[in-house]
Amino acid sequence: HQSQVDAEGNLNPITLPYQNSLATETIWIRIADLTQSCFKVVSFDIEVRSQPTANTPNDLMFCDDADDGDDNNGVLEFDLSTKISEILGSYLASDYEVKFYYDQAAASAGDAGTEITTTIQNSSNPQTVFARLENKLNRNCFDTTSFQLNVNPRPVVNSEVTLKQCDTDTDGITSFNLTEANQLISNDHTNETFTYYLTEAQAETALISDQITSPTTYPNPTPINSTIYARAKTNHGCFRTSKVNLVVGATLLDPIN
């Protein structure tokens, strides 16, 4: 029955199945013997909350680093909370909550204590993690999605290489093609991008304004021995730097006229 009065008076019983007209309603039950002379009335509430659709976020993708003591092991620390806004999309954080889990079964069950509540290190590369978007007013109204944790490798490089070039006069200055160092720096140089800088600090920060602008016709800045730095970058933006020694072999012989 839709009211206590109807239940007690055995009036207007609800026809089943019942379609609610409000998000939250109270339903009254009349329990009686076959003669209807002995009865009891109890109630329960029904509620209908919005079933959300979780947005699938972009994968988390970072370059390996040495925070764990090894910048070449494919392991990083990930803060999953950075993906909450993507998963929420247009849903309000005041009405919906995002939780993270290690597997689909846990995300579907949503049991308290099984969610990921801190930053995590990936246990494989890539690793899939799962998210549950649930209605705060009814935790059974939820959807799940997933995304990957990716740790991209840094290029494998020689930390120091040397370019040697002969000089035709005695000033110890000549023009270097710095790109010739690429194949000395990395065996995968054809799949990497190289830029060149005067200092290691500049190579680390990689400001465009600090780049050597004419790497194929670069005069060494100091006679005989000079140093510049190369930055090798993968297509994922991961990089390492290498020291490039520029050595000029200057002749003492005058050129023949």
Secondary structure, DSSP 8 states (H G I E B T S, - for coil): --SHHHHHHT-S---SS---SSSEEEEEEEEE-TTSSSEEEEEEEEE------------EEEE--STTS-TTSS--EE-GGGGHHHHHTTS-TTTEEEEEESSHHHHHH--TT-SB-S-EE-SSSSEEEEEEEEETTEEEEEEEEEEEEEEE------SEEEEEEEESSSSS--EE-GGGGHHHH-TTGGGSEEEEESSHHHHHH--GGGS-S-GGGEE-SSSSEEEEEEEEE-TTS-EEEEEEEEEEEE--S----
